[in-house]
Amino acid sequence: MASAEVRQIRRRIRSVESTMKITRAMELIATARIGKAQLRVAQAKPYTQKMNGVIRNIASSSGSVTHPLLERRDVETIGVLVVTSDRGLAGGYNTSVIRMAEHAIAEHEAAGKVVKVFTIGAKALSYFRYRKYIIDHSWLDITDTPVYADARAIANTLLDEYAGERVDAVEAYTTEYVSALTQTPKLLALLPITPPDDMDVDAALAGGYTYEPSPLEILSRLLPRYLEGAVFSMLLDASASEHAARRRAMKAATENAHDLTRLLTREVNQARQAEITTEISEIVGGAEALSSA
C-alpha cells in the first residue's frame, strides 16, 4: 500500500496533467484564431489607407475649408477609451493597457481636466468599476471577433459626446499588433480627427479635383466613416494582440506544467524508494531478531 505522502503527490500529478491539457487546448485555439485575426488586420489596411488619401487630397485641394471634427478646442473635459479583452489568461495584455490609461487619467485630473471613462472589454470595466471610477459607456463581448457594426456603434457614441460638447477630446488606449511576439500599448487620438500627414500626395492630381457637392459636405460624410474605420482598425489590432498574448501565456503555462509534472514524478519515485528501503530494513531487522532468539 502506498503511503499518504505518495498518494498526495500522485493526486497533484493528476491535477497538473489535467491543467496542462486545458492550457494546451487554449494554446491551440489561440494559435488558430491569431491567424484569422492577422488576416483581418491585413485586409482592413487598404480601406484605411485609401480613406487617408481621400481626406488628405480634399484637405489639400479645398484650402481653408474646415469641419467641426477637425477643429481643436480648449480641452476641459477629455474622454478616455480603454480597450481590453473580455476574457483573461492573456498574460500582461490587459495590465499594460490599463496601467497606461490609469496613469494618463491621473495626469489629466492633476491638470484640472474632467475625465470621462469609456471601456471596451470586461477586464477594463471590472477594473475601473472596482476602483470607483464612473463609467460613462461600456461595450462587452466584441473584442474576440470584432465586426464593423461594433466599430460604428462605438464611433457614433463618441461622435455624439463630441458633437454635444460633453467631451472636448477623446483618447484611446489600446494595443498595437506588431508581430506574434510583440504587442505594445498605444495611445491613439481619436477626436478631434487629425488629418493624415504621413502620405505622399500628388499635387497635380489633388489640384485637379472637382468636388460635387462641396468639400465641406463631402467631409461631413467622410469624416464619420473615417472615425469608424479608425476604431475598427483599432479593434482588429487589439483582437490580434489578445490572441497572440494568450497563446504565449498558455504556451508558458503548458511548459511550466510539464516541468512540474516531471518534478513531482521524481518526488513520488523518491518517496516510494524511501518506503521500500524502510520495509527492507524492517524485514532484515525482524529476521535478525528471530535468529538471535
C-alpha positions in Angstrom: 0.0 0.0 0.0 1.3 3.4 -0.9 1.7 5.9 1.9 -0.3 9.0 2.4 2.6 11.2 1.0 2.8 9.1 -2.2 -1.0 9.2 -2.7 -1.0 13.0 -2.2 1.8 13.6 -4.7 0.1 11.3 -7.3 -3.1 13.4 -6.9 -1.1 16.5 -7.5 0.4 14.9 -10.7 -3.1 14.1 -12.0 -4.3 17.6 -11.2 -1.3 19.2 -13.0 -1.8 16.9 -16.0 -5.5 17.9 -16.3 -4.5 21.6 -16.1 -1.8 21.0 -18.8 -4.5 19.6 -21.1 -6.6 22.7 -20.7 -3.7 25.1 -21.3 -2.6 23.1 -24.3 -6.1 23.2 -25.8 -6.3 27.0 -25.2 -2.9 27.5 -26.8 -4.0 25.6 -29.9 -7.3 27.6 -30.1 -5.4 30.9 -29.7 -3.0 29.8 -32.4 -5.8 29.1 -34.8 -7.5 32.5 -34.1 -4.4 34.6 -34.4 -4.0 33.6 -38.0 -7.6 34.8 -38.8 -7.0 38.0 -36.8 -3.8 38.7 -38.7 -5.6 38.2 -42.0 -8.4 40.6 -41.0 -5.8 43.3 -39.9 -4.1 43.0 -43.3 -7.4 43.1 -45.2 -8.5 46.3 -43.4 -5.4 48.3 -44.2 -6.2 49.1 -47.9 -9.5 50.7 -46.8 -7.8 52.8 -44.1 -5.0 53.9 -46.5 -7.4 54.8 -49.2 -9.6 56.8 -46.8 -6.5 58.6 -45.5 -5.6 59.5 -49.1 -9.0 60.8 -50.0 -9.2 63.0 -46.9 -5.7 64.3 -47.4 -6.5 65.2 -51.0 -9.7 67.0 -50.0 -7.8 68.9 -47.3 -5.1 69.8 -49.8 -7.4 71.0 -52.5 -10.1 72.7 -50.6 -7.8 75.3 -49.0 -9.5 76.9 -45.9 -12.4 74.6 -45.6 -12.8 73.4 -42.0 -15.0 71.0 -40.2 -16.1 70.7 -36.5 -14.5 67.3 -36.3 -11.1 68.8 -37.4 -11.1 71.9 -35.2 -9.2 71.8 -31.9 -10.7 73.5 -28.9 -9.6 74.1 -25.4 -9.8 70.8 -23.5 -11.7 70.9 -20.3 -13.3 67.5 -20.5 -11.5 64.6 -22.0 -12.8 61.1 -22.9 -10.5 58.2 -22.2 -11.4 55.0 -24.1 -9.7 51.8 -22.7 -9.6 48.7 -24.9 -9.1 45.4 -23.2 -10.3 41.8 -23.5 -13.4 40.2 -22.2 -11.5 37.1 -21.0 -8.4 36.7 -19.0 -5.5 34.2 -19.3 -3.6 36.6 -21.7 -0.5 37.3 -19.7 0.1 41.1 -19.3 -2.0 42.1 -22.2 -4.7 43.8 -20.1 -2.5 45.0 -17.3 -0.2 47.0 -19.6 -3.1 48.9 -21.2 -4.9 49.5 -18.0 -1.8 50.8 -16.3 -1.1 53.2 -19.1 -4.7 54.5 -19.2 -4.8 54.9 -15.4 -1.6 56.9 -15.4 -3.0 59.2 -18.1 -6.2 59.7 -16.2 -4.2 60.7 -13.1 -2.2 63.2 -15.2 -5.4 64.7 -16.7 -7.0 65.1 -13.3 -3.9 66.6 -11.9 -4.0 69.2 -14.7 -7.6 70.1 -13.7 -9.4 68.4 -16.5 -12.6 66.4 -16.1 -12.2 62.8 -17.3 -14.9 60.6 -18.8 -14.1 56.9 -18.9 -15.2 54.6 -21.7 -14.3 50.9 -21.7 -14.3 48.1 -24.2 -14.0 44.7 -22.7 -15.0 43.2 -19.3 -11.5 43.5 -17.9 -11.3 47.3 -18.1 -14.9 47.6 -16.9 -14.4 45.5 -13.8 -11.0 47.2 -13.0 -12.2 50.8 -13.2 -15.6 50.0 -11.6 -13.9 48.3 -8.6 -11.8 51.4 -8.2 -14.9 53.6 -8.1 -14.5 55.3 -11.4 -17.7 56.4 -13.2 -18.0 54.5 -16.4 -19.9 56.6 -19.0 -20.2 53.9 -21.7 -19.0 50.3 -21.9 -19.0 47.7 -24.6 -18.8 44.0 -23.9 -18.4 40.8 -26.0 -16.8 42.4 -29.0 -13.1 42.1 -28.6 -12.8 38.4 -29.5 -14.0 38.8 -33.1 -15.0 42.5 -33.7 -17.2 43.4 -36.7 -17.7 46.7 -38.4 -21.1 47.2 -36.7 -19.3 47.3 -33.4 -16.9 50.0 -34.6 -19.9 52.0 -35.9 -21.7 51.8 -32.6 -18.6 52.9 -30.7 -17.8 55.7 -33.2 -21.4 57.0 -33.1 -21.3 57.2 -29.3 -18.0 59.1 -29.3 -19.3 61.5 -32.0 -22.4 62.2 -30.0 -20.3 63.0 -27.0 -18.0 65.2 -29.0 -20.7 67.0 -31.0 -22.7 67.7 -27.9 -19.6 69.2 -26.3 -19.7 66.8 -23.4 -16.1 66.0 -24.2 -13.5 68.2 -26.0 -11.2 65.4 -27.0 -11.1 61.6 -27.0 -8.1 59.4 -26.4 -8.0 55.7 -26.9 -5.6 53.4 -25.1 -5.2 50.1 -26.9 -2.6 47.6 -28.0 -0.9 47.7 -31.4 -0.2 44.4 -33.0 3.4 44.4 -34.2 4.1 40.7 -34.6 3.2 37.4 -32.9 5.8 38.1 -30.3 5.4 41.9 -29.9 2.3 43.8 -28.9 2.7 47.3 -27.5 0.3 49.5 -25.6 -0.5 52.6 -27.6 -2.2 56.0 -27.3 -4.5 56.8 -30.2 -6.0 60.3 -30.5 -9.5 59.8 -32.0 -11.1 63.2 -31.6 -10.7 65.8 -32.9 -9.7 64.0 -36.1 -6.1 64.7 -37.2 -5.8 64.7 -41.0 -3.2 62.1 -42.1 0.1 63.9 -42.9 2.3 60.9 -43.4 1.4 60.1 -47.0 2.8 61.5 -50.3 0.2 63.5 -52.2 0.4 64.0 -56.0 -0.1 67.8 -56.0 -1.1 67.9 -59.6 -3.7 65.3 -59.2 -5.0 66.8 -56.0 -5.2 70.3 -57.6 -7.2 68.8 -60.5 -10.1 67.5 -58.4 -13.6 69.0 -58.9 -16.0 68.3 -56.0 -19.7 67.8 -56.2 -21.2 68.5 -53.7 -19.0 71.0 -51.8 -15.8 69.9 -50.0 -17.5 70.7 -46.7 -20.4 68.3 -47.4 -18.0 65.6 -48.5 -16.0 66.0 -45.3 -19.2 65.8 -43.3 -19.9 62.4 -44.8 -16.4 61.1 -44.9 -15.1 62.1 -41.5 -17.6 59.9 -39.5 -16.7 57.0 -41.8 -13.0 57.8 -41.3 -13.5 57.6 -37.5 -15.4 54.3 -37.9 -12.5 52.9 -39.9 -10.0 54.0 -37.3 -12.0 52.4 -34.5 -12.4 49.2 -36.5 -8.7 49.0 -37.3 -8.0 49.6 -33.5 -10.3 46.7 -32.6 -8.7 44.4 -35.1 -5.3 45.2 -33.8 -6.4 44.6 -30.2 -8.0 41.3 -31.1 -4.9 40.0 -32.8 -2.8 41.2 -29.9 -5.1 39.5 -27.4 -4.9 36.1 -29.2 -1.1 36.4 -29.6 -0.7 37.3 -25.9 -3.0 34.4 -24.8 -1.0 31.9 -27.0 2.2 32.9 -25.4 0.7 32.8 -21.9 -0.8 29.4 -22.4 2.4 28.0 -24.0 4.3 29.1 -21.0 1.7 27.6 -18.7 1.9 24.3 -20.5 5.7 24.2 -20.3 5.6 25.0 -16.6 3.0 22.3 -16.0 5.2 19.8 -17.9 8.2 20.7 -15.8 6.2 20.5 -12.6 4.9 17.0 -13.6 8.5 15.8 -14.0 9.5 17.2 -10.7 6.5 15.6 -8.9 7.2 12.3 -10.6 10.8 12.4 -9.3 9.4 13.2 -5.8 7.0 10.3 -5.8 9.7 7.9 -7.0 12.0 9.1 -4.2 9.2 8.7 -1.7 8.4 5.2 -3.0 12.1 4.3 -2.9 12.3 5.5 0.7 9.3 3.3 1.6 10.9 0.3 0.0 14.1 0.9 1.9 12.3 1.2 5.2 10.3 -2.0 4.5 13.5 -3.9 3.7 15.2 -2.6 6.8 12.3 -3.7 8.9 12.3 -7.2 7.4 16.0 -7.6 7.9 15.8 -6.3 11.5 13.0 -8.7 12.2 14.9 -11.7 10.7 17.9 -10.8 12.8 15.8 -10.6 15.9 14.3 -14.1 15.2 17.7 -15.6 14.5 19.1 -14.2 17.7 16.2 -15.6 19.7 
